[in-house]
Amino acid sequence: MSTPESSNNQDNSTHFGFKTVDKTAKASMVADVFHSVAKQYDIMNDLMSFGVHRLWKRFTIDASGVRPGNKVLDLAGGTGDLTAKFSKLVGKDGKVILADINSSMLNVGRDKLRDKGLVQNIEYVQANAESLPFDDNTFDIITIAFGLRNVTDKDKALSSMYRVLKPGGRLLVLEFSKPEHELLNKAYDFYSFNILPKMGELVAKDGDSYQYLAESIRMHPDQETLKAMMENAGFEQTSYHNLTGGVVALHKGYKF
């Protein structure tokens, strides 16, 4: 089963939104996007999703099966919404690592969590999902929320996540996906390409980054394709649950 990027695996090109760019350039281009929007990221998330992103993230936490004492990797964790909840649930004997490739996002997340008094069991690591700087079999749970679509080599990233999960560990991928119904798909397209960039320009003073956001969602693998990619990386008992009519999907897989 092919992915939107697999046709380019034979050469050095990949997608940055709808543009074709050199693979070596994509990471820095994505970095520029998130350096630009980091300070307004939380506000824009609330505006863009009408606050529903909080319910999507709560569903992810509930589906994770997290327990006290677990070690959790919140990958591409940005401003730390999942980390904050996991920190309370794993307790003093557990640990949560907030990892992000983007230093601006990581700094905003660290400041936000420290302002909430969450300091005891959280660590911060700047890391590339394709080559995670952790030992094999380290984590009970890995989450990546709205980050996988920005990774240059998604297959490599999924393999890296598989490596650092403990046997019995779980990966949860929360990501924009393919709406289930055509009418919803058309409404979503109109919103994404006509409203979202204008909102980004107005609030974050950066319409281009939110144009990229809309394009990157369309280039991301659909539900079944991502499920197959997870299985190719070694994950078992893979499944997905559509949220908000498939606008977002939560994929889950286990390492045995």
Order of alpha helices (4+ residues) and beta strands (2+ residues): beta-beta-alpha-alpha-alpha-beta-alpha-beta-alpha-beta-beta-alpha-beta-alpha-alpha-alpha-alpha-beta-beta
